[in-house]
Amino acid sequence: MDTHQNKGDNSFKIPGNWSLQSKQLKEKFSTLTDYDLKLEEGKEKEMLERIGNRLRKNREEVINIIKDINLS
């Protein structure tokens, strides 16, 4: 297994308009709160952890959900 592949995800940046995406995420996942989706500069990792904990998903799944929202 190549551990270097995951290093890029440690600095995952939210693409596009987060305000719009966070609204779409709340519509799709009603359990998410404003606090879960609060994005502070440089604290993307913490936000991804909050979303993952709320949705019971791992980091990769959360990143894929955000990418999917961005494509729709």
N, C-alpha and C positions, 0 to 999 in steps of 0.2 A: 504494500500500500504506500502510495506517495504522500507523505505528510506535508510536503511543500504546497500541494494543491490548495489546502485549506487556509494557508497563510494569507492569501489575497482576501478571503472573506472576513478576516479579522478587522479589516479596515473598510468594510462594506459601506458605501455611500448611497443614500436614498436618491434614486434618480427621479427627476421631474418635480412636480408640484406636490409637496408632502401634505399640504392642507387639503387638497382635493383627494389625494390617495387615502388619507386617514379617514375622511368622511365615507369613502367607498368601503374601507375595511370595517368601519362601524356598522354600515348597512349589511355587509355580508356576515359579520361576526358580532352579533348583538351583545355578547358578553364583554367586549372590549370597552374600556372606559377612556375618557379624555386623558387621564393620568397615564394609562398604558401607552397611549399614542403620542405623548408629549416628546417632541424631538428637540434636544438641546445640542448645539454645535459641539462636536467632539464626543458626544455621548450616545452615538448610534448603537453601540454594543449593549449598553444598559437598556435602551428602549427595545431592542430585539429580544433581550432576555425577558423583559416584562410581558411583551406580546406572547412569547413562547410559553411562559408560565401560565398566562391566562388561557391560552388555547390548547395547552398541553401538547405543544409541538416542539421539535428541536430547532436549533438555529437554522439549519439548512432548509427545513420546511417553511419557517417564517420568511426567510429570504425569497424562497420560491413563490410564496403567497404574494409578497410585495411585488415581485417581478411580474407575476400574472396580473395583478391589479393594474400595474403600469401599462400592460399591453392591451387591456380591455378599454 
